Amino acid sequence: MKKIKIVEYNRYHYELLPTWIQLISSFTPIDNICLFMYPGLARKGLSSFFSQLPNFRSIFVTDPSRGIVLRMLRLPIALLLRGFIRFKGYPDINDQVFLKVRGPKKDLLVFNSIEPQNLLKKAEFFAGKGYRIVVVLHNGNLIHNNSYRLFLQRPNVYVFVLSGMVKKYLQKAGFQKANLFAPQYFNYKPRNDISERISFAVQGSVFFDRRNYDSLINAINFLVNRNNETNFLVKIIGNSMTDHGKIIREEILKKQIEGFFVFFDYFLDYNEFYNEFDSCDYVLALQDRMSIMYSPYFEYKCSSTINQSLGFNKIAILHEEQSILNGLEGISITYRDGQLAEAMSHALKQPVEDRELMKAMIKERRKHLLKISRENVERVLNE
């Protein structure tokens, strides 16, 4: 029986795993799936997204990069052994995936991410041994890196990307092998009511190169002090105690608009993160053309806001170009550079019937993208 081993070496990108498990388990018994990931995050809520699967306990969960082999040996012997292993081209002997993968070559290895470069080396090792490899390419510009391009072009490597925009970017670069994978399954019941006080979600830890927080502060200041619109909250759902987060919070205090923000001073586990996300009425991506820092989100990188807003049936407020590139025109509220306040004001005044119609269209879009993803996964599994 074919085994599928899903691997995530990093301590992020876990939001993709529920969709992988859900789609793969619809084609193969769940006890044929092994999951290698950091167990701390599994304990902090991620496993609840798989709880509806009858044999979830059979999934093997372990930290892929932590082993005990070298700890059991004296240092000189360990160093010699590690040198020999590397000379032979093997991954680190402590690598749990290397230690556990002993199945036939027909088994499938799913690399949920292949960055940084050392993860590419691990994937190359297994591909070179004849294993069929599925990889998620989170940054399409890696196609211009010769090492990555040579690996991705291998006949036993199957490439998945997170949006049609990234797929088109790769096609323009001459790479035609990309398959769409929309991580929009989160095992939850959508919230249909609307809050008395409208809430906007901004997800992720606070870093200036990810989102234009200045535009958000200016928009809130305008809504409150110029438009006299105050019946709303903005939830920064992620760690706001980063260096950039502290700067943002100080600026908000200076403008005396702190009453319109909710912050979190710690890393939220997945249950808490998604509960807070689902409690909001609208989602803000905060990526625009006002800085070159956000250019990747208009070219070769899918903002996580896109798939999570679709997955949770939320209306996203996006730059108009970002909306078009991701096929969300007509089912998102859009704005041009410097006009975020107007878009948020539109959301605050949106009639209930318009909102419900838009959410119904979002639901259909999600079904369509998951159907394509399912077909792509099925095709790879059956090859």
C-alpha positions in Angstrom: 0.0 0.0 0.0 1.3 3.4 -1.0 2.5 5.6 1.9 2.4 9.4 2.0 4.9 11.1 4.2 4.3 14.8 4.8 7.3 16.8 6.1 7.6 20.3 7.5 11.0 21.1 8.9 10.2 24.7 9.7 8.1 26.0 12.5 5.7 27.8 10.2 3.6 27.0 7.1 1.5 24.7 9.2 -1.7 26.3 7.9 -1.3 24.1 4.8 -1.3 20.8 6.7 -5.1 20.5 7.3 -5.8 20.8 3.6 -3.0 18.2 2.7 -4.4 15.7 5.2 -8.0 16.3 4.1 -7.3 15.9 0.4 -4.9 13.0 0.6 -7.1 11.1 3.1 -10.0 11.2 0.6 -7.9 9.0 -1.7 -6.0 6.8 0.7 -6.6 5.3 4.1 -5.6 7.8 6.8 -3.3 5.2 8.4 -1.1 5.4 5.3 -0.2 9.0 6.1 2.8 9.9 8.2 3.3 13.5 9.4 6.7 14.8 10.4 6.5 18.2 12.1 7.5 20.1 15.2 5.5 18.3 18.0 5.2 21.4 20.1 2.8 23.0 17.6 0.9 19.8 17.2 0.2 19.9 20.9 -0.7 23.6 20.7 -3.9 23.0 18.8 -3.0 22.0 15.2 -4.1 18.4 15.7 -7.6 19.5 16.5 -8.0 20.3 12.8 -7.5 16.6 12.0 -9.7 15.3 14.9 -12.6 14.4 12.6 -10.4 11.8 10.9 -11.2 8.4 12.5 -7.6 7.1 12.6 -5.7 10.3 13.3 -3.8 8.7 16.2 -2.0 6.5 13.6 -0.3 9.5 12.1 3.3 9.7 13.1 4.1 13.1 14.6 7.7 13.8 15.4 10.2 16.6 15.1 11.9 15.8 11.8 15.2 17.4 12.6 15.9 16.1 16.1 17.3 12.7 16.8 19.3 10.9 19.5 21.8 9.0 17.5 24.7 11.4 17.8 24.0 12.0 21.5 24.6 8.4 22.2 28.2 8.4 20.8 31.4 9.9 22.1 32.2 13.3 20.4 35.1 12.1 18.2 33.2 9.1 16.9 30.1 11.2 16.4 32.1 13.8 14.4 33.7 11.1 12.2 30.4 9.4 11.6 28.8 12.7 10.7 31.6 13.5 8.3 31.2 10.1 6.6 27.5 10.6 6.3 27.9 14.0 4.7 30.7 12.7 2.4 28.2 10.0 1.2 25.6 12.7 0.4 23.2 11.7 3.1 21.2 14.1 5.2 22.2 14.6 8.8 22.1 11.3 10.7 19.9 13.0 13.2 17.3 13.6 10.6 14.1 11.7 11.6 12.8 11.7 8.1 16.0 10.0 6.9 15.8 7.5 9.7 12.1 6.7 9.2 11.8 6.6 5.4 12.5 3.0 4.5 9.5 2.3 2.3 9.4 1.4 -1.4 10.2 4.0 -3.9 6.5 4.3 -4.9 5.9 6.0 -1.6 5.3 9.8 -1.8 7.2 12.4 0.1 5.4 15.8 0.5 7.8 18.7 1.4 5.5 21.4 2.7 8.3 23.8 2.2 11.8 23.6 0.7 13.3 26.8 2.1 15.9 27.6 3.3 18.6 26.0 1.1 19.4 23.1 3.5 15.9 21.8 3.0 16.5 21.7 -0.8 19.5 19.5 -0.1 17.3 17.1 1.9 14.7 17.0 -0.9 17.4 16.5 -3.5 18.7 13.5 -1.6 15.4 11.7 -1.6 14.7 12.6 -5.3 18.1 11.3 -6.2 17.2 8.0 -4.5 14.2 7.7 -6.8 11.4 8.7 -4.4 8.5 10.7 -5.8 8.6 14.2 -4.3 5.9 16.8 -3.9 7.1 20.3 -3.0 5.2 23.5 -2.2 7.0 26.4 -3.7 6.1 29.4 -1.5 8.3 31.9 -3.4 8.0 31.7 -7.2 11.2 33.7 -7.8 13.2 30.7 -6.7 12.7 29.4 -10.2 15.6 31.9 -11.1 17.9 30.1 -8.7 19.7 27.5 -10.7 19.9 24.9 -7.9 16.1 25.1 -7.3 15.2 25.1 -11.0 17.3 22.0 -11.7 15.6 20.2 -8.8 12.1 21.3 -9.7 12.5 20.1 -13.3 13.3 16.5 -12.2 10.6 14.1 -13.6 9.9 12.7 -10.2 9.3 16.1 -8.6 5.8 17.6 -8.5 5.5 21.3 -7.8 2.5 22.9 -6.1 1.9 26.7 -5.7 -0.6 28.5 -3.6 -2.3 30.8 -6.2 -2.9 31.2 -9.9 -0.8 34.3 -9.8 2.3 32.4 -8.8 1.5 29.7 -11.4 1.4 32.4 -14.1 4.6 33.9 -12.9 6.3 30.5 -13.3 4.8 30.0 -16.7 6.2 33.3 -17.9 9.6 32.1 -16.6 9.3 29.0 -18.8 8.3 26.6 -16.1 5.1 24.7 -16.9 5.0 22.0 -14.2 3.2 24.0 -11.4 -0.1 22.7 -9.9 -2.5 24.8 -7.9 -2.9 23.9 -4.2 -5.3 26.1 -2.3 -4.9 25.6 1.5 -8.4 26.6 2.4 -9.6 23.8 4.6 -9.5 24.5 8.3 -12.2 22.1 9.8 -14.5 24.7 11.3 -18.1 25.8 11.0 -18.3 29.3 9.5 -19.6 32.1 11.6 -22.5 33.8 9.9 -23.5 36.6 12.3 -22.0 40.0 12.3 -20.7 41.8 15.3 -22.4 44.9 16.8 -19.0 46.5 16.6 -17.4 45.6 13.2 -14.0 44.0 13.5 -11.1 43.9 11.0 -8.4 41.2 11.2 -4.8 41.7 10.4 -3.0 38.4 10.7 0.6 37.5 11.5 3.4 38.9 13.6 4.2 42.5 13.0 7.0 43.2 10.5 7.2 46.2 8.2 8.2 44.2 5.1 5.0 42.1 5.3 2.3 44.7 5.6 1.9 48.5 5.4 1.0 49.3 8.9 1.5 53.0 8.4 -1.4 53.0 5.9 -3.5 51.3 8.6 -2.7 53.8 11.3 -3.4 56.7 8.9 -6.7 55.1 7.9 -7.9 54.6 11.5 -6.9 58.1 12.4 -8.9 59.4 9.4 -11.9 57.3 10.2 -12.0 58.4 13.8 -11.0 62.0 13.7 -12.3 63.1 10.3 -15.2 60.8 9.5 -16.3 60.3 13.1 -16.7 56.6 12.4 -15.9 54.7 15.6 -18.0 51.5 15.7 -15.1 49.2 14.9 -12.1 47.3 16.1 -8.9 46.2 14.4 -7.4 43.0 15.7 -3.7 42.5 15.1 -3.8 38.7 15.4 -0.1 37.7 15.9 2.8 38.6 18.0 2.9 42.4 18.3 6.0 42.5 20.6 8.4 42.4 17.7 10.7 45.4 17.3 8.4 46.7 14.6 5.3 45.9 16.6 6.6 48.1 19.5 7.1 51.0 17.1 3.6 50.6 15.7 2.1 50.5 19.2 3.9 53.7 20.2 2.7 55.5 17.1 -0.9 54.4 17.9 -0.6 55.8 21.4 0.8 59.1 20.1 -2.3 59.5 17.9 -4.6 58.4 20.8 -6.4 55.8 18.8 -5.4 52.8 20.9 -9.0 52.1 21.8 -9.6 50.9 18.3 -6.9 48.2 18.4 -6.6 44.8 20.0 -3.0 43.4 20.3 -1.5 40.1 21.4 1.8 40.0 23.3 2.7 36.4 22.5 2.7 33.7 19.8 -0.9 32.4 19.5 -1.4 28.7 19.1 -3.4 27.6 16.1 -6.7 27.2 17.9 -6.6 30.7 19.4 -5.3 32.2 16.2 -8.1 30.8 14.1 -10.8 31.5 16.7 -9.7 35.2 16.8 -9.5 35.3 13.0 -13.0 33.8 12.7 -14.4 36.3 15.2 -13.7 39.2 12.8 -16.0 40.5 10.0 -13.4 41.6 7.5 -9.8 40.9 6.7 -7.1 43.4 5.8 -4.1 42.3 3.7 -2.3 45.7 4.0 -0.1 45.1 0.9 0.0 47.8 -1.7 2.2 49.5 -4.3 3.4 52.3 -2.0 6.7 50.4 -1.2 8.8 48.0 -3.2 8.8 45.8 -0.1 5.4 44.5 -1.0 6.1 43.8 -4.6 6.5 40.0 -4.1 2.8 39.9 -3.2 1.9 41.2 -6.7 4.3 38.9 -8.5 5.5 35.6 -7.1 4.3 35.2 -3.5 0.7 34.6 -2.4 -0.3 36.5 0.8 -1.6 34.1 3.4 -4.5 36.5 3.8 -5.9 35.4 0.5 -6.3 31.7 1.2 -7.3 32.2 4.8 -10.0 34.8 4.0 -11.4 32.4 1.4 -11.1 29.4 3.8 -13.0 31.2 6.6 -15.5 32.8 4.2 -14.4 36.3 5.1 -14.5 39.4 2.9 -11.0 40.6 2.2 -10.1 44.3 1.8 -7.3 44.3 -0.8 -5.4 46.6 -3.1 -7.4 46.5 -6.4 -4.4 45.0 -8.3 -3.9 42.3 -5.7 -7.6 41.4 -6.0 -7.4 41.1 -9.8 -4.2 39.1 -9.7 -5.8 36.6 -7.3 -9.1 36.3 -9.0 -11.1 38.0 -6.2 -12.6 40.9 -8.2 -16.3 41.2 -7.2 -15.8 39.2 -4.0 -13.5 41.6 -2.2 -13.5 45.3 -1.2 -10.7 47.0 -3.1 -8.8 50.3 -2.9 -6.0 52.1 -4.6 -2.8 53.4 -3.0 -3.6 55.8 -0.1 -7.3 55.0 -0.1 -7.5 52.3 2.6 -9.7 54.5 4.8 -12.3 54.8 2.1 -12.4 51.0 1.7 -12.8 50.5 5.4 -15.5 53.1 5.5 -17.3 51.2 2.7 -17.1 48.0 4.7 -18.6 49.8 7.8 -21.5 50.9 5.7 -22.0 47.8 3.6 -25.6 46.7 3.6 -26.3 43.2 5.1 -27.7 41.9 1.9 -24.7 43.0 -0.1 -22.4 41.4 2.4 -24.3 38.1 2.4 -24.3 38.0 -1.4 -20.5 38.6 -1.5 -20.0 35.8 1.1 -22.1 33.4 -0.9 -19.8 34.1 -3.9 -16.7 33.6 -1.8 -18.0 30.2 -0.7 -18.5 29.2 -4.3 -15.0 30.4 -5.2 -13.6 28.4 -2.3 -15.4 25.3 -3.5 -14.0 25.8 -7.0 -10.4 26.2 -5.9 -10.6 23.2 -3.5 -12.0 21.1 -6.4 -9.0 22.0 -8.6 -6.7 21.3 -5.7 -8.3 17.9 -5.1 -8.0 17.0 -8.8 -4.3 18.0 -8.8 -3.5 15.9 -5.7 -5.4 12.9 -7.0 -3.5 13.0 -10.3 -0.2 13.0 -8.6 -1.2 10.2 -6.2 -2.3 8.0 -9.1 0.8 8.5 -11.3 
